[in-house]
Amino acid sequence: MFPKCRRRHINKLIRDEVRVLILFIFSCNVAFGSLYDAQRLYDKKLYKQAIEMAKSSTKDYPNPKLHIIWAKSAEKLGRDKEAMSAYERALMLNSQTIEIKKSLLSIYIKTKRYKLAKKFSKDEKINLSEYKLDNYQDITSTLSSSIYLYYGYDTNYNIQHKRDTVDEFYDNVDGPTKLASNFSQAIIDVVYTNEFDNNTYIHTKFNGYYKSVINDKNYNLYLNTVEIGVGYYSSKYNFYIPISYSILNYLRKDYLWTLSIVPQFDYKISDNLILNINTTLQKRKIKINSNRDDRSLGLGGVLYYIYKDNYLFLNVNYKEFKSLGALYQDFTDKKSFSMVVGTKHTFNTKTNLIASYRVSLSNYNDNIGTINAPNSEIRSDTYSQINIKLSREITKNIVLYIENEYSTNKSNFVPSDYDKNVISVGISINY
């Protein structure tokens, strides 16, 4: 037997050796274990856990294999941008691996970064034929279409005040009153865009809006708009000049023709902030009465704050209308200022909520009055609107909607006082 002091000395040596062994095992796990575990999790199809393991393996960051595991896991989860970043890191760490280059090229193509894919394939001498992209120039042209179908209820489809109030204003003249009805509505969007190698593009769009009032076909509304524009973009900004022409059929007549030019400039302030500045030049021809034709000039701006899959926005706009009629018409010349605040919130990958509040202040150049007190004051209106829209994605191309919109107009010209509420359910089909 060893004496007690000798045994204590041996025990201390054993404890020290165990500590050294534990530290060695721990250091091995930190340096190599995370990469191994990330691969193991990927093989078990635990892709989210594999990415988290890859993120935590800081000592393995110089190893391109770690980022390949990260990229492949993100691809399996449909997180293409994350996969693209991981492949790009892997390529920086090992620029000679053709497999990484081809994987990165596939992500560029999948995310429609066609110009980047073309430049990358040229720089890296990758044959595009195996990607079935021999007609590569045609890829920069895109055509999409959407059909929206709604059914709802409108509490004031003819936009009128209550009859008794209007009659009092007109000194007991029997006037109209607000009417309610169910309605059906269809919206068609067809968009074609063609990009060129010098970052310019042509954008064309057709929009058809059709609303059928069940109780009174006289108030059916049809609005068709054609737009064509040219633009130029970079990584920081986009400049676009569209010209549009629209025809409105209302009250069973070609009611209104509108020609608009709306130059706009988008600037990316940061990853979270985007600013839009726009001007509007517009001419309207009212077919039922040419003396009410007008033109307008507007200036506006929109600020977007983007966070994750959500955004907030603030839209302000100033517009001035001027009569073009041979005879002066009441309430044609006016100035208006509007502001809209809103948000889009994503509850999950399939469910979204969009909510907005609008207020518009208008001052007309004409006096108003009643039979008893003509030309008593300058007319001014305050229009307010609250819109809430909930959407749910059913398939990749089909989305369901439920929407409610409440609006009111307060005016010192009593016949223009009104409020209305519209609730609808709908579906969109996207191609």
Residue pairs with C-beta under 8 A, 6 or more apart in sequence:
2 10
30 59
31 59
31 60
32 60
34 53
34 54
34 56
34 57
34 59
34 60
34 66
35 54
35 57
35 60
35 63
35 65
35 66
35 69
37 53
38 50
38 53
38 54
38 57
38 66
38 69
38 70
39 50
39 65
39 69
41 47
41 49
41 50
41 53
42 50
42 69
42 72
42 73
45 76
47 73
47 74
47 76
47 77
48 73
48 77
50 69
50 70
50 73
51 70
51 73
51 74
51 77
51 82
54 66
54 67
54 69
54 70
54 73
55 70
57 66
60 66
61 67
62 93
63 93
64 89
64 90
64 91
64 93
64 94
64 97
64 100
65 90
67 86
67 87
67 89
67 90
67 93
68 86
68 87
68 90
68 100
68 103
70 82
70 86
71 82
71 83
71 84
71 86
71 87
71 90
71 103
72 83
74 80
74 82
74 83
74 86
75 83
75 107
80 107
80 110
80 111
81 111
83 107
84 104
84 107
84 108
84 111
87 100
87 103
87 104
87 107
88 104
90 97
90 100
91 97
91 100
91 101
91 104
94 100
98 126
101 120
101 124
101 126
102 126
104 120
105 117
105 120
105 121
105 124
105 126
105 131
106 131
108 114
108 116
108 117
108 120
109 117
109 131
109 133
112 142
114 136
114 139
114 140
114 195
115 140
115 195
115 197
118 128
118 136
120 126
121 127
121 128
128 134
128 136
133 139
140 194
140 195
140 196
141 192
141 193
141 194
141 195
142 191
142 192
142 193
142 194
143 190
143 191
143 192
144 190
144 191
144 430
144 431
145 188
145 189
145 190
145 191
145 430
145 431
146 187
146 188
146 189
146 428
146 429
146 430
146 431
147 186
147 187
147 188
147 189
147 428
147 429
148 185
148 186
148 187
148 188
148 189
148 401
148 426
148 427
148 428
149 184
149 185
149 186
149 426
149 427
149 428
150 184
150 185
150 186
150 187
150 401
150 403
150 424
150 425
150 426
151 182
151 183
151 184
151 185
151 424
151 425
151 426
152 182
152 183
152 185
152 403
152 422
152 423
152 424
152 425
152 426
153 180
153 181
153 182
153 183
153 422
153 423
153 424
154 180
154 181
154 182
154 183
154 213
154 420
154 421
154 422
155 178
155 180
155 420
155 421
155 422
156 178
156 179
156 180
156 418
156 419
156 420
156 421
157 179
157 180
157 181
157 183
157 213
157 216
157 219
157 420
158 176
158 178
158 179
158 216
158 219
159 178
159 418
159 420
160 166
160 176
160 177
160 178
160 179
160 415
160 418
161 177
161 178
161 414
161 415
161 416
161 417
161 418
162 177
162 178
163 174
163 175
163 176
163 177
165 414
165 417
166 175
166 176
166 177
166 414
166 415
167 173
167 174
167 175
168 414
169 370
169 414
169 415
170 370
170 371
170 415
171 370
171 371
171 372
175 415
178 418
178 420
179 215
179 216
180 215
181 213
181 214
181 215
181 216
182 214
182 215
183 211
183 212
183 213
183 214
183 424
184 211
184 212
184 214
185 209
185 210
185 211
185 212
185 424
185 426
186 208
186 209
186 210
187 207
187 208
187 209
187 210
188 206
188 207
188 208
189 205
189 206
189 207
190 205
190 206
191 203
191 204
191 205
192 203
192 204
192 205
193 201
193 202
193 203
193 204
194 201
194 202
195 201
199 232
199 233
199 234
200 230
200 231
200 232
201 230
201 231
201 232
201 233
202 228
202 229
202 230
203 227
203 228
203 229
203 230
203 231
203 240
203 242
204 226
204 227
204 228
204 229
205 225
205 226
205 227
205 228
206 224
206 225
206 226
206 227
207 223
207 224
207 225
207 227
208 222
208 223
208 224
208 225
209 221
209 222
209 223
209 224
209 225
210 220
210 221
210 222
210 223
211 220
211 221
211 222
212 220
213 219
213 220
217 252
218 251
218 252
219 250
219 251
220 249
220 250
220 252
221 248
221 249
221 250
222 248
222 249
222 250
223 246
223 247
223 248
223 249
224 246
224 247
225 244
225 245
225 246
226 244
226 245
226 246
227 242
227 243
227 244
228 242
228 243
228 244
229 240
229 241
229 242
229 243
230 240
230 241
231 238
231 239
231 240
231 241
232 238
232 239
233 239
235 268
236 267
236 268
237 265
237 266
237 267
237 268
238 265
238 266
239 263
239 264
239 265
239 266
240 263
240 264
240 265
240 266
241 261
241 262
241 263
241 264
242 261
242 262
242 264
243 259
243 260
243 261
244 258
244 259
244 260
244 262
245 257
245 258
245 259
245 260
246 257
246 258
246 260
247 254
247 256
247 257
248 254
248 255
248 256
248 257
248 258
249 255
250 256
253 287
253 288
254 287
255 286
255 287
255 288
256 284
256 285
256 286
256 287
257 284
257 285
257 287
258 282
258 283
258 284
258 285
259 282
259 283
260 280
260 281
260 282
260 283
261 280
261 281
261 282
262 278
262 279
262 280
262 281
263 278
263 279
264 276
264 277
264 278
264 279
265 276
265 277
265 278
266 274
266 275
266 276
267 274
267 275
267 276
267 277
268 274
269 275
271 306
272 305
272 306
272 307
273 303
273 304
273 305
273 306
274 303
274 304
274 306
275 301
275 302
275 303
275 304
276 301
276 302
276 303
276 304
277 300
277 301
278 299
278 300
278 301
278 302
279 297
279 298
279 299
279 300
280 296
280 297
280 298
280 299
280 300
280 319
281 295
281 296
281 297
282 295
282 296
282 297
282 298
283 293
283 294
283 295
283 296
283 324
284 293
284 294
284 295
284 296
285 293
286 292
286 293
289 325
289 329
290 325
290 326
291 325
291 326
291 327
291 329
292 323
292 325
292 329
292 332
293 323
293 324
293 325
294 321
294 322
294 323
294 324
294 325
294 332
294 333
295 321
295 322
295 324
296 319
296 320
296 321
296 322
297 319
297 320
298 317
298 318
298 319
298 320
299 317
299 318
300 315
300 316
300 317
300 318
301 315
301 316
301 317
302 313
302 314
302 315
302 316
303 313
303 314
304 311
304 312
304 313
305 311
305 312
305 313
308 346
309 346
310 343
310 344
310 345
310 346
311 343
311 344
312 341
312 342
312 343
313 340
313 341
313 342
313 343
314 339
314 340
314 341
315 338
315 339
315 340
315 341
315 342
316 337
316 338
316 339
316 340
317 337
317 338
317 339
318 335
318 336
318 337
319 335
319 336
319 337
319 338
320 334
320 335
320 336
321 332
321 333
321 334
321 335
321 336
322 333
323 329
323 332
323 333
325 332
330 364
330 366
330 368
331 364
331 366
331 379
331 413
332 366
333 364
333 365
333 366
334 362
334 363
334 364
334 365
335 362
335 363
336 360
336 361
336 362
336 363
337 360
337 361
338 358
338 359
338 360
338 361
339 358
339 359
339 360
340 356
340 357
340 358
341 356
341 357
342 354
342 355
342 356
342 357
343 354
343 355
343 356
344 352
344 353
344 354
345 352
345 353
345 354
345 355
346 352
347 353
349 393
350 392
350 393
351 390
351 391
351 392
351 393
352 390
352 391
353 388
353 389
353 390
353 391
354 387
354 388
354 389
354 391
355 386
355 387
355 388
355 389
356 385
356 386
356 387
357 384
357 385
357 386
357 387
358 383
358 384
358 385
358 386
358 387
359 382
359 383
359 384
359 385
360 381
360 382
360 383
360 384
361 380
361 381
361 382
362 380
362 381
362 382
362 383
363 378
363 379
363 380
364 378
364 379
364 380
364 381
365 378
366 378
366 379
367 375
367 376
367 377
367 378
367 379
368 375
368 376
368 377
368 378
368 379
368 412
368 413
369 375
369 376
369 377
370 376
377 412
379 411
379 412
379 413
379 416
380 411
380 412
381 409
381 410
381 411
381 413
381 416
382 409
382 410
382 411
383 407
383 408
383 409
383 410
384 407
384 408
384 409
384 410
385 405
385 406
385 407
385 408
386 405
386 406
386 407
387 403
387 404
387 405
388 403
388 404
388 405
389 401
389 402
389 403
389 404
390 401
390 402
390 403
391 399
391 400
391 401
392 399
392 400
392 401
393 399
394 400
397 429
397 430
397 431
398 427
398 428
398 429
398 430
399 427
399 428
399 430
400 425
400 426
400 427
401 424
401 425
401 426
401 427
401 428
402 423
402 424
402 425
402 426
403 422
403 423
403 424
403 425
403 426
404 421
404 422
404 423
404 424
405 421
405 422
405 423
406 419
406 420
406 421
406 422
407 419
407 420
407 421
408 418
408 419
408 420
409 416
409 417
409 418
409 419
410 417
411 417
